Amino acid sequence: MELFFARQPIFNVAEEVVGYEVAHRPAGGTDFPEVAPKDVDARVLVEAVMGAGLKRLGEGRRVFMKVTPEVLTSETIGLISPGTIVFEIDAADPVDATLFEACTSLRAAGHKLSLGNYACDAPGDALLSLMHAVKLRVGQRSDLELAPAATRATQQGRILIAEQVHERGTRDRCVALGVRFFQGYGFTQPETVVRRDLDMNHLAIFHAMRDLLDPTISDREIEHVFARDVHLSYRLLRIVNSAAVGGTEIWSIAHAIRLLGRVALYRWLSMCLLASHSGRGVTEELHRATLVRAHWCESLAAACGVPRAAPSLFLVGLFSLLDVITGVTMPDLLRQIQPASDVRAALLERRDWFGAALALVEAWEDGDWPEVLNRSAELGVAPTALPTLYREALDWADAQSAMAAAAAAAAAA
């Protein structure tokens, strides 16, 4: 059986990616229980691991997966090699002698264990001595509520991971409590909304991308857009020439448009845009997530039988995290970029068909499988097609990240 897989990054205090939590559920069927399940049985989980799906998602880093007590007490779980994944148990699950013995045996065999949703009075506290990692859901909880759990969890060298950290102020409070790892992108959001403008280079790129997708604007007009901006035209030609498309040098914007086509050209511009915000850790992971969203939104157009929507959906995915990356609020971004109305509605309100596509991708990232199913029905795409589209988006994003790095080097030369 194929599984739905989605991942959230785990960062250290230096904001470097050290692992991922992989959310999962069976891909078959169309009915979800009211509570999103973490109950893939051990046989299916083993098959997924053996199929290298988790290896691909983890990219060589630690992979955390939520499992039920039934999974951990199954004999089948022993087929998974120690170190492949970190088994995460919900601290709210009941603990009996069978589960305690299973955890003891797994740890002795070299497996890593984590306790999620931890609190000192939770049933899972009985397993704390066997855990390698503990997760705290921070949310709106005060230091007074978090401190006892944090103090107890960090004893004996356990690592402490905070979830639901929504801004950097809370993140800094967590560090003071002994937290050294954070899951998700929450604390990357700006805490204070400050009206900012994009610099002229970014605006030129955005406007060129918008014009490339407008069928009412001719190729001649596109050429004039580049001709009016020496920096943009020089930078783009250096980048596109570095691709050596078909072994042919591109010697003018008009030539690039004819040879590559508008869609390919605006993708090059998107690489140029991302390269201008290059970085490591959180920023690098945000760039990758942006590329995954862009390709996945684009691929949903064909999967839904509306291929003509692919370029605009690519733009929706590409812009969906740009406010976080640039520090410019989404309304201000859209005020400056002035995209088509359906793109704007999708980015601001997740409205209409484009908005449903972006909402599906975001629900997948969060492991919100009931919402994935709802949005799949709204779009008219089979849920069983989504795991393949997700893996293809990951592969494409990796390739484009490498290309963006080359583009940055070419542009700087």
Stockholm file with secondary structure:
# STOCKHOLM 1.0

chainA/1-413         MELFFARQPIFNVAEEVVGYEVAHRPAGGTDFPEVAPKDVDARVLVEAVMGAGLKRLGEGRRVFMKVTPEVLTSETIGLISPGTIVFEIDAADPVDATLFEACTSLRAAGHKLSLGNYACDAPGDALLSLMHAVKLRVGQRSDLELAPAATRATQQGRILIAEQVHERGTRDRCVALGVRFFQGYGFTQPETVVRRDLDMNHLAIFHAMRDLLDPTISDREIEHVFARDVHLSYRLLRIVNSAAVGGTEIWSIAHAIRLLGRVALYRWLSMCLLASHSGRGVTEELHRATLVRAHWCESLAAACGVPRAAPSLFLVGLFSLLDVITGVTMPDLLRQIQPASDVRAALLERRDWFGAALALVEAWEDGDWPEVLNRSAELGVAPTALPTLYREALDWADAQSAMAAAAAAAAAA
#=GR chainA/1-413 SS CCEEEEEEEEEETTCCEEEEEEEEEESSCSCCCSSCCCCCCHHHHHHHHHTTHHHHHHTTSEEEEECCHHHHTSGGGGGSCTTSCEEEEETTSCCCHHHHHHHHHHHHTTCEEEEESCCTTSGGGGGGGGCSEEEEECTTCCHHHHHHHHHHHTGGGCEEEEECCCSHHHHHHHHHTTCCEEESSGGGSCSSCCCCCCCHHHHHHHHHHHHHTCTTSCHHHHHHHHHTCHHHHHHHHHHHHHHCGGGCCCCSHHHHHHHHCHHHHHHHHHHHHHHTTCCSTHHHHHHHHHHHHHHHHHHHHHHTTCGGGHHHHHHHHHHTTHHHHHSCCHHHHHHHHCCCHHHHHHHHHCCHHHHHHHHHHHHHHHTCHHHHHHHHHHHTCCGGGHHHHHHHHHHHHHHHHHHHHHHHHHHHC
#=GC SS_cons         CCEEEEEEEEEETTCCEEEEEEEEEESSCSCCCSSCCCCCCHHHHHHHHHTTHHHHHHTTSEEEEECCHHHHTSGGGGGSCTTSCEEEEETTSCCCHHHHHHHHHHHHTTCEEEEESCCTTSGGGGGGGGCSEEEEECTTCCHHHHHHHHHHHTGGGCEEEEECCCSHHHHHHHHHTTCCEEESSGGGSCSSCCCCCCCHHHHHHHHHHHHHTCTTSCHHHHHHHHHTCHHHHHHHHHHHHHHCGGGCCCCSHHHHHHHHCHHHHHHHHHHHHHHTTCCSTHHHHHHHHHHHHHHHHHHHHHHTTCGGGHHHHHHHHHHTTHHHHHSCCHHHHHHHHCCCHHHHHHHHHCCHHHHHHHHHHHHHHHTCHHHHHHHHHHHTCCGGGHHHHHHHHHHHHHHHHHHHHHHHHHHHC
//
